[in-house]
């Protein structure tokens, strides 16, 4: 359940040198967060009564009933393209990080060189030093631009491409380390497509007026950036048009996001010599050596893209490739450069593409950048201040209860045969979990950070991330590897190749989880998140991986047919939801997340009811336990969103938007109908012939 910013319910790192480093370890024994009981954030029931709209019938539109007033009283802030309960919690987490970073910035000068305090303090301080950033202008990238301008032939083009990839830029394609889908305990090299400046191939290829307009604005944006980097306006305009033409060819060769969701489509192991025959315009042996990758085989995620890229490398003039590479460097570094670059980057990516009216304050951007680039250093202090051993223990208990609910449910499924049921139980029993923070913190000793230049720190961190990832290739997977989330992140995830679920400390707070509130609320909130992530192990993608995380069919033909019919039901339902004129949700894109939403809510409710056995049933504020559960579920999805962002997410996000995640889920649940006494034919009661159910 990954989200682009927050969650995906039931959702970067270097290589310079440093002399010494200290890496403190946060653990339950070192946690200093208060473990004294606190009052629930929203009262004993947990959910927010003031956010509800009682004028709406829950059976007509449960989303409006649950969060209608919250949406009215929380209009979209100018600094956001989407603002919801995720962002509310992220703001609270950011305040904590802000306090930590201000303290570390003050002591960085006297802290031991290479210590966590020195690195995060200096990174943040350099980011906040706007005077130095303005004085530097585009100096931090001038040498790189000069090298690109000096490209004189195909060999020097490929040499520069290798250098850029080593530095963390991503033109044309990228090589990275990933778990082998068919030998999941090993990390292999994988080469994939990349290099687009717009959010998705559809932005290049769709014929509607809105996308034609965006493409025109993209040309304006690229031209402005190239002008800022030294070209005259007439030349920059012509160059920008050629960048769009080139990127359109790249986009046309890429798989769609729906195609990318099919694991088999992304797995093509081949010898390096075979790749060299497929795309001889790249000297792959020399390129891989330049990256430090010493492997004879690798995974090529999109062979057809590599064939198309080979043709383009032969056909596109060298001058166009120089322009394209310069654009990639300017585009990637703009957030760390002087104000004209940063403002233009925001104008296009924030205002035009996402509908964000104002840029966030400098300190917020710097907190976010520090977390993104030094997350496991900053996260150690965050965990010590906010995450208690008690919170981790309670999460473990909740997960145990959800696992028990699914373990009881699988044998009762009428559509699944005994052989597949046993295989499903084997996979469930092999689930691993990561809660709060890594057991083993990342070593940042190879990353040198000073407060002299924010752009240099920014680029060094990006390079570190690349080298860290490449360094894992050819080695066994480290089961303690935390993955992409930093501890303060408001998100959660499931990994199909590891068969594990991850819950950062950042999400284990209200409105998702309040250890001092009503159990119904917590099962509806964090319980559905847990169930969501567990269900990902059995969604349309996760169900293709076995208990060890290997891509292997463990279904009988009949059971697989039944399962696919059920996931198709969910995809068809969500394809009916309209986001904007001529833009519906792509049901095939969101099938996995929508399946996990429905499965997560179903399992969490079952686990909650199981926890009530022998306990007295209590109404709170006039709501039954089951009603409080559904309110806890719905209220985490309260959100307002700009129209531009809604369109972008409909095309690129594997998650449906809040109203559809809530109403699309509960309308399939007879338990919701019973809880709110909804009559047959109510909008929130999907007719029996169309009702979707898996677990």
C-alpha positions in Angstrom: 0.0 0.0 0.0 2.5 2.5 -1.0 1.5 6.1 -1.8 3.5 8.8 -3.6 3.7 10.9 -0.5 1.8 9.3 2.3 0.7 5.7 2.5 -0.7 3.1 0.4 -3.0 1.7 2.9 -3.3 -2.2 4.1 2.3 4.9 1.6 17.4 8.9 -0.7 22.2 8.3 0.5 26.5 8.6 -1.1 30.1 7.8 -1.8 32.7 10.4 -0.9 35.1 9.9 1.9 35.0 10.8 5.6 37.6 10.2 8.3 35.4 9.1 11.2 31.7 8.5 11.8 29.6 7.7 14.7 26.3 5.9 14.1 24.1 5.8 17.2 21.6 3.0 17.4 18.1 3.5 18.5 16.5 0.5 20.1 13.8 -0.1 22.7 16.5 0.2 25.4 17.6 3.6 24.3 14.2 5.1 23.5 13.5 8.2 25.6 10.0 9.0 24.3 7.6 9.3 27.2 5.7 6.1 27.9 3.2 7.7 30.2 -0.4 7.3 29.1 -1.8 10.3 27.2 -5.3 11.5 26.5 -6.6 10.3 23.2 -6.3 12.9 20.5 -10.0 12.9 19.6 -11.6 11.7 22.8 -12.1 8.1 23.9 -13.8 7.0 20.6 -10.8 8.1 18.6 -12.6 9.4 15.5 -13.3 13.1 15.0 -16.9 14.0 15.7 -16.5 17.6 14.5 -15.3 16.3 11.1 -18.4 14.4 10.4 -21.4 15.7 8.4 -24.5 14.3 10.0 -26.8 16.0 7.4 -25.6 13.3 5.0 -27.0 9.8 5.2 -24.2 7.3 5.8 -25.9 4.9 3.3 -25.9 7.6 0.6 -22.3 8.8 0.8 -20.3 7.4 3.7 -17.2 9.4 2.8 -19.1 12.7 3.1 -20.9 11.5 6.3 -17.5 10.6 7.9 -15.3 13.6 6.8 -17.6 16.1 5.1 -17.2 18.8 7.8 -13.5 18.2 8.0 -13.2 18.8 4.2 -15.2 22.1 4.6 -13.2 23.3 7.5 -9.8 22.3 5.9 -9.9 23.8 2.4 -6.9 23.0 0.3 -3.9 25.1 1.6 -2.1 27.1 -1.0 1.1 25.2 -0.2 -0.4 21.8 -1.1 -1.8 20.1 -4.1 -3.4 17.5 -1.8 -4.0 17.9 1.9 -5.5 15.2 4.0 -5.1 13.3 7.3 -1.7 12.0 6.0 -0.5 15.5 5.5 -1.8 16.5 8.9 0.3 13.8 10.6 3.3 14.5 8.3 3.1 18.2 9.4 3.3 17.1 13.1 6.2 14.8 12.3 7.9 17.7 10.4 7.7 19.9 13.4 9.5 17.3 15.5 12.2 16.9 12.8 12.5 20.7 12.6 13.3 20.9 16.3 15.9 18.2 15.9 17.5 19.8 12.9 17.7 23.3 14.5 19.4 21.7 17.5 21.8 19.8 15.4 22.6 22.8 13.2 23.6 24.7 16.3 26.0 22.0 17.6 27.3 20.7 14.2 30.4 22.9 14.4 31.6 21.3 17.7 30.2 17.8 17.0 32.7 15.1 16.1 33.5 15.2 12.4 31.4 12.5 10.6 28.9 12.2 13.5 25.2 12.1 12.8 24.8 15.5 14.5 27.4 17.0 12.2 26.1 15.5 9.0 22.4 16.2 9.4 23.1 19.6 11.1 25.4 20.8 8.3 23.1 19.5 5.6 20.1 21.3 7.0 22.2 24.5 7.7 23.5 24.5 4.1 20.0 24.2 2.8 18.8 27.1 4.9 21.7 29.3 3.8 19.9 31.1 1.0 22.6 33.8 0.8 25.3 31.3 -0.1 23.0 29.5 -2.5 22.2 32.7 -4.3 25.9 33.6 -4.5 26.7 30.2 -6.0 24.1 30.6 -8.8 24.6 27.8 -11.3 28.3 27.3 -10.4 27.7 23.9 -8.8 26.7 22.3 -12.1 28.8 24.4 -14.5 31.6 21.8 -14.7 29.1 19.1 -15.6 27.5 21.2 -18.3 30.9 22.0 -19.7 31.7 18.2 -19.9 28.4 17.6 -21.7 29.1 20.5 -24.1 32.5 18.9 -24.9 30.9 15.6 -26.1 32.3 15.1 -29.6 31.4 11.6 -30.7 29.4 8.5 -29.7 32.1 7.2 -27.4 32.3 10.5 -25.4 28.5 10.6 -25.2 28.4 7.1 -23.6 31.3 8.0 -21.3 29.4 11.0 -20.1 26.2 9.0 -19.7 28.1 6.6 -17.5 29.5 9.4 -15.4 26.0 11.0 -15.0 24.5 7.6 -13.9 27.3 7.3 -11.3 26.5 10.8 -10.1 22.8 9.9 -9.6 21.3 11.4 -12.7 18.9 9.3 -14.7 18.8 10.0 -18.4 17.7 7.3 -20.8 17.9 4.3 -18.5 19.2 3.3 -15.1 20.9 0.2 -13.6 20.0 -0.6 -10.0 20.1 -3.5 -7.6 16.9 -5.5 -7.0 15.8 -8.8 -5.5 15.8 -11.5 -8.1 12.2 -12.3 -8.6 13.0 -16.0 -9.0 15.8 -16.2 -6.5 14.7 -13.6 -4.0 17.5 -14.0 -1.5 20.0 -12.5 -4.1 20.3 -9.0 -5.3 20.8 -8.7 -9.1 21.5 -5.9 -11.6 18.4 -4.6 -13.4 18.3 -2.1 -16.2 15.2 -0.1 -16.7 13.8 2.8 -18.7 13.9 6.4 -17.6 14.7 9.9 -18.6 11.2 11.5 -18.9 10.6 15.0 -17.6 6.8 14.7 -17.5 5.0 12.4 -15.0 4.0 9.7 -17.4 4.0 8.5 -21.0 0.4 9.5 -21.3 1.3 13.2 -20.9 3.3 12.8 -24.1 0.9 10.7 -26.1 -2.7 11.6 -25.1 -4.5 13.8 -27.7 -6.8 15.7 -25.4 -6.5 19.5 -25.3 -5.4 19.5 -21.6 -2.3 17.3 -22.4 -1.5 19.4 -25.5 -1.6 22.4 -23.3 0.7 20.8 -20.8 3.1 19.8 -23.5 3.3 23.4 -24.7 3.9 24.6 -21.1 6.6 21.9 -20.8 8.4 23.4 -23.8 8.2 26.8 -22.1 9.6 25.4 -18.9 12.5 23.6 -20.5 13.3 26.7 -22.5 13.3 28.8 -19.4 15.6 26.4 -17.6 18.0 26.3 -20.5 18.0 30.1 -20.7 18.8 30.3 -17.0 21.7 27.9 -17.6 23.3 30.2 -20.3 21.5 29.7 -23.6 19.9 32.7 -25.5 16.1 32.5 -25.5 15.7 31.7 -29.2 18.2 28.8 -29.1 16.7 27.5 -25.8 13.2 27.5 -27.4 14.3 25.4 -30.3 16.3 23.1 -28.0 13.2 22.6 -25.7 11.1 21.6 -28.7 13.7 18.9 -29.6 13.8 17.7 -26.0 10.0 17.1 -26.1 10.4 15.3 -29.5 13.1 13.1 -28.1 11.3 12.3 -24.8 8.1 11.6 -26.8 10.0 8.9 -28.7 11.3 7.5 -25.4 7.8 7.5 -23.9 6.3 5.8 -26.8 8.7 2.9 -26.4 8.0 2.4 -22.7 5.4 0.0 -21.2 2.3 1.5 -19.7 1.9 1.5 -16.0 -0.7 -1.2 -16.2 1.7 -3.4 -18.2 4.4 -2.6 -15.6 2.2 -4.0 -12.9 2.5 -7.5 -14.3 5.7 -8.9 -12.7 6.4 -11.3 -15.6 6.5 -8.2 -17.9 9.4 -6.8 -15.9 11.5 -9.9 -15.6 13.8 -10.8 -18.5 17.1 -12.3 -17.3 19.8 -12.4 -20.0 23.5 -12.5 -20.4 25.2 -9.1 -20.9 26.3 -10.4 -24.3 22.7 -10.8 -25.3 21.9 -7.3 -24.2 24.9 -6.1 -26.2 23.5 -7.8 -29.3 20.0 -6.3 -28.7 21.4 -2.7 -28.2 24.9 -2.5 -29.6 24.9 1.3 -29.6 25.9 1.0 -26.0 29.2 -0.7 -25.0 27.5 -2.5 -22.1 30.7 -4.2 -20.8 32.4 -0.9 -20.6 29.3 0.8 -19.2 28.8 -1.7 -16.4 32.5 -1.7 -15.5 32.2 2.1 -15.2 29.4 1.6 -12.7 31.3 -1.0 -10.8 28.9 -3.8 -11.8 30.8 -7.1 -12.3 28.0 -9.4 -13.4 27.6 -11.7 -16.5 23.8 -11.6 -16.4 21.2 -9.0 -15.5 17.5 -8.3 -15.7 16.3 -6.2 -18.6 12.9 -4.9 -17.5 11.8 -3.6 -21.0 13.6 -5.3 -23.9 11.5 -3.4 -26.5 12.5 -0.1 -24.9 16.2 -1.0 -25.1 15.8 -1.9 -28.8 14.1 1.5 -29.4 16.8 3.3 -27.5 19.4 1.6 -29.7 17.7 3.0 -32.8 17.5 6.5 -31.2 21.2 6.5 -30.3 22.0 5.8 -33.9 19.4 8.2 -35.4 19.3 11.3 -33.1 21.9 14.0 -33.8 24.7 14.4 -31.3 23.7 18.0 -30.7 20.3 16.9 -29.5 21.8 14.4 -27.1 24.0 17.2 -25.6 20.9 19.3 -25.1 18.9 16.4 -23.6 21.7 15.7 -21.1 22.1 19.3 -20.1 18.4 19.5 -19.5 18.6 16.4 -17.3 21.3 17.9 -15.2 19.5 21.2 -14.8 16.2 19.6 -14.1 17.6 17.2 -11.4 19.5 19.9 -9.5 17.2 22.8 -9.8 15.8 22.4 -6.2 19.3 22.9 -4.9 20.3 25.9 -7.0 19.6 29.6 -6.8 16.2 31.1 -6.6 15.4 31.5 -10.3 16.0 27.8 -10.9 14.1 26.7 -7.8 11.1 29.0 -8.6 10.8 27.8 -12.2 11.0 24.2 -11.1 8.2 24.9 -8.7 6.2 26.8 -11.2 6.0 23.9 -13.6 6.1 20.8 -11.3 4.1 22.3 -8.5 1.8 24.9 -9.9 1.1 23.6 -13.4 1.3 19.8 -13.0 -0.1 19.6 -9.5 -2.1 22.8 -8.9 -0.1 23.9 -5.9 -0.5 27.6 -5.6 2.4 28.5 -3.3 5.8 27.0 -2.5 6.2 25.8 1.1 8.4 27.7 3.5 12.2 27.2 3.2 12.5 25.3 6.5 9.9 22.8 5.5 11.6 22.1 2.2 14.9 21.7 4.0 13.5 19.4 6.6 12.0 17.3 3.8 15.3 17.3 1.9 17.3 16.2 5.0 14.9 13.4 5.7 15.0 12.2 2.1 18.8 12.2 1.8 19.9 11.4 5.4 16.8 9.7 6.6 18.4 6.9 8.7 20.7 9.4 10.5 17.9 11.8 11.2 15.5 9.0 11.9 17.5 7.7 14.9 16.9 10.9 16.9 13.3 11.0 15.7 12.7 7.5 17.0 14.3 8.2 20.4 12.0 11.1 20.9 8.7 9.7 19.6 8.5 6.0 19.5 8.1 3.9 22.7 8.7 0.2 23.2 5.0 0.0 24.3 3.9 1.3 20.9 5.9 -1.3 19.1 4.5 -4.1 21.4 1.0 -2.9 20.7 1.6 -2.9 17.0 2.9 -6.4 17.2 -0.2 -7.5 19.0 -2.4 -5.9 16.4 -0.5 -7.6 13.6 -0.8 -11.0 15.5 -4.6 -10.5 15.7 -4.9 -9.7 11.9 -2.7 -12.7 11.0 -4.9 -14.9 13.2 -8.1 -13.5 11.5 -6.7 -14.3 8.0 -5.5 -17.7 9.2 -9.0 -18.5 10.4 -10.5 -17.1 7.2 -8.6 -19.0 4.5 -9.9 -22.5 5.4 -13.5 -21.2 5.1 -13.2 -19.8 1.6 -15.7 -21.5 -0.7 -13.9 -20.5 -4.0 -10.5 -21.9 -3.0 -9.5 -25.6 -3.0 -7.6 -27.4 -0.3 -4.2 -27.4 -2.1 -4.3 -23.6 -2.7 -5.5 -23.0 0.9 -2.5 -24.8 2.3 -0.2 -22.9 0.1 -1.8 -19.6 1.1 -1.4 -20.5 4.8 2.2 -21.4 4.2 2.7 -17.9 2.7 0.9 -16.2 5.6 3.0 -18.2 8.1 6.2 -16.9 6.4 5.2 -13.2 6.7 7.9 -11.1 8.3 7.4 -7.6 9.8 9.3 -4.4 10.3 7.9 -2.0 12.9 9.0 1.6 13.7 12.7 1.6 12.6 15.5 -0.6 11.3 17.1 -3.1 13.6 20.3 -2.3 11.7 20.9 1.4 10.8 22.5 2.4 7.5 26.2 3.3 7.6 26.8 6.8 6.2 30.6 6.9 6.8 31.2 7.1 3.1 29.2 10.3 2.8 31.0 13.6 3.4 28.7 16.6 4.3 29.7 20.2 5.0 27.7 23.4 5.3 29.8 25.1 2.6 27.5 24.2 -0.4 24.0 22.9 -0.3 24.2 21.8 -4.0 27.3 19.9 -3.3 25.7 18.1 -0.3 22.6 17.4 -2.4 24.6 15.9 -5.2 26.9 13.9 -2.9 23.9 12.4 -1.1 22.4 11.4 -4.4 25.6 9.8 -5.5 25.8 8.0 -2.2 22.4 6.5 -2.7 23.4 5.2 -6.1 26.7 3.7 -4.8 24.9 2.1 -1.9 22.4 0.5 -4.2 24.9 -0.7 -6.8 27.1 -2.1 -4.0 24.4 -4.6 -3.1 24.4 -6.2 -6.5 25.7 -9.8 -6.6 25.3 -10.2 -2.8 22.7 -12.0 -0.7 19.8 -9.7 0.4 20.2 -8.4 3.9 16.9 -9.2 5.7 17.5 -6.2 7.9 17.5 -3.8 4.9 14.7 -1.3 5.7 14.0 -0.2 2.2 12.8 3.2 0.9 10.9 4.6 3.9 12.6 6.7 6.6 11.3 6.3 10.2 9.3 9.5 10.2 7.4 8.6 7.0 3.6 8.5 7.0 3.3 5.3 5.0 3.4 1.5 5.0 4.4 -1.1 2.5 4.5 -4.8 1.5 7.4 -6.4 -0.4 6.5 -9.3 -2.6 10.1 -10.5 -3.0 10.7 -10.4 0.8 7.2 -11.3 1.9 7.4 -8.7 4.6 5.4 -5.7 5.8 6.9 -2.4 7.0 5.3 0.2 9.3 7.5 3.2 9.9 7.2 5.0 13.3 5.8 8.0 11.5 2.4 6.4 10.7 1.9 4.8 14.2 0.2 7.9 15.5 -3.3 9.5 15.3 -5.4 9.5 13.1 -4.1 6.0 12.2 -3.2 4.7 15.6 -3.9 6.1 19.1 -2.9 3.6 21.8 -5.0 5.5 24.3 -8.2 5.4 22.2 -11.0 3.0 21.6 -10.0 -0.4 20.0 -12.7 0.0 17.3 -11.0 3.2 16.1 -7.6 1.6 16.1 -8.7 -1.5 14.2 -10.5 0.8 11.7 -7.4 2.9 11.3 -4.1 1.1 11.7 -5.8 -2.2 11.7 -7.0 -1.7 8.1 -3.5 -0.5 7.2 -2.0 -3.8 8.6 -4.7 -5.8 6.8 -4.1 -3.8 3.7 -0.4 -4.6 3.6 -1.0 -8.3 4.5 -3.6 -8.5 1.6 -0.9 -7.2 -0.8 0.6 -10.6 -0.4 -2.5 -12.0 -2.0 -3.5 -9.2 -4.4 -3.3 -9.6 -8.2 0.5 -9.1 -8.1 1.5 -10.5 -4.7 -0.4 -13.7 -5.3 2.2 -14.6 -7.9 5.0 -14.8 -5.3 5.5 -17.8 -3.0 6.4 -17.7 0.7 10.1 -17.1 0.0 9.3 -14.2 -2.3 9.9 -16.0 -5.6 7.8 -15.5 -8.7 6.1 -18.9 -8.8 2.6 -20.0 -9.4 1.2 -21.8 -6.3 -2.4 -21.8 -7.4 -4.4 -24.6 -9.0 -5.8 -23.6 -12.4 -9.4 -23.5 -11.1 -8.5 -21.5 -8.0 -6.5 -19.0 -10.1 -9.4 -18.5 -12.4 -11.7 -17.8 -9.5 -9.2 -15.4 -7.9 -8.7 -13.5 -11.1 -12.5 -13.1 -11.5 -12.6 -11.5 -8.1 -9.8 -9.1 -8.7 -11.3 -8.2 -12.1 -14.5 -7.4 -10.3 -12.7 -4.8 -8.2 -10.9 -3.3 -11.3 -14.2 -3.0 -13.1 -15.8 -1.3 -10.2 -13.1 1.3 -9.9 -13.0 2.0 -13.6 -16.5 3.5 -13.2 -15.3 6.3 -10.9 -14.8 9.6 -12.7 -12.1 12.0 -11.5 -12.2 14.8 -14.1 -13.7 15.4 -17.5 -12.6 12.5 -19.8 -10.5 11.1 -16.9 -11.7 8.0 -15.0 -9.7 6.0 -12.6 -7.9 3.2 -14.4 -9.3 0.2 -12.7 -6.4 -2.1 -14.0 -3.9 0.3 -12.5 -5.5 0.4 -9.0 -6.6 -3.2 -8.8 -3.9 -4.2 -6.3 -4.4 -1.3 -4.0 -8.2 -1.5 -4.1 -8.0 -5.3 -3.5 -5.8 -4.5 -0.5 -8.3 -1.9 0.8 -11.2 -4.3 0.7 -9.2 -7.2 2.1 -7.7 -5.0 4.8 -11.0 -3.6 6.0 -12.6 -7.1 5.9 -9.7 -8.7 7.9 -9.4 -5.8 10.4 -13.2 -5.9 11.2 -13.0 -9.6 11.6 -10.0 -9.3 13.9 -11.8 -6.5 15.9 -14.9 -8.7 16.4 -12.7 -11.5 17.4 -11.1 -9.3 20.1 -14.5 -8.5 21.5 -15.3 -12.1 22.4 -16.3 -12.1 26.1 -16.1 -8.3 26.4 -19.1 -6.1 26.9 -20.3 -4.2 23.8 -20.3 -0.4 24.4 -21.8 2.4 22.4 -19.8 5.7 22.4 -21.4 9.0 21.4 -24.3 7.0 20.0 -22.2 4.8 17.7 -21.9 1.0 17.9 -18.5 -0.7 17.9 -18.9 -1.6 14.2 -19.9 1.9 13.3 -16.9 3.3 15.1 -14.7 0.8 13.2 -15.9 2.1 9.8 -15.6 5.7 10.9 -12.0 5.0 12.0 -11.4 3.6 8.5 -13.0 6.4 6.6 -11.5 9.3 8.5 -7.9 8.5 7.6 -8.9 9.2 4.0 -10.2 12.7 4.6 -8.6 14.9 1.9 -8.9 17.8 -0.5 -7.1 17.9 -3.8 -6.4 20.2 -6.7 -7.9 19.2 -10.0 -4.5 19.1 -11.6 -3.2 16.7 -8.9 -6.3 14.6 -9.3 -5.6 14.1 -13.0 -2.0 13.4 -12.4 -2.8 10.7 -9.8 -5.5 9.2 -11.9 -2.8 8.5 -14.6 0.1 7.6 -12.4 -1.0 6.5 -8.9 -1.8 2.9 -8.2 -4.1 4.1 -5.4 -7.6 5.5 -5.9 -8.4 8.8 -4.3 -9.9 9.1 -0.8 -13.6 9.2 -1.7 -13.4 6.2 -3.9 -11.2 4.2 -1.5 -13.8 4.6 1.2 -17.0 4.3 -0.7 -15.6 1.7 -3.1 -14.6 -0.5 -0.2 -17.6 -0.2 2.1 -20.2 -0.7 -0.7 -18.8 -4.2 -1.1 -19.1 -5.1 2.6 -22.4 -6.5 3.9 -21.0 -5.8 7.4 -21.2 -2.1 6.6 -24.8 -2.5 5.4 -25.7 -4.1 8.6 -23.8 -1.7 10.8 -25.6 1.4 9.4 -28.9 -0.4 8.5 -28.7 0.5 4.8 -31.6 -0.6 2.7 -31.0 -2.6 -0.5 -30.5 -0.2 -3.4 -28.8 2.4 -1.3 -25.8 4.0 -3.0 -23.5 2.4 -0.4 -24.9 -1.1 -1.0 -23.5 -2.6 -4.2 -26.0 -4.9 -5.8 -25.4 -8.5 -5.1 -24.6 -9.5 -8.7 -21.8 -6.9 -8.8 -20.5 -7.1 -5.3 -16.8 -7.9 -5.0 -15.4 -10.2 -2.3 -12.2 -12.1 -1.9 -11.5 -12.7 1.8 
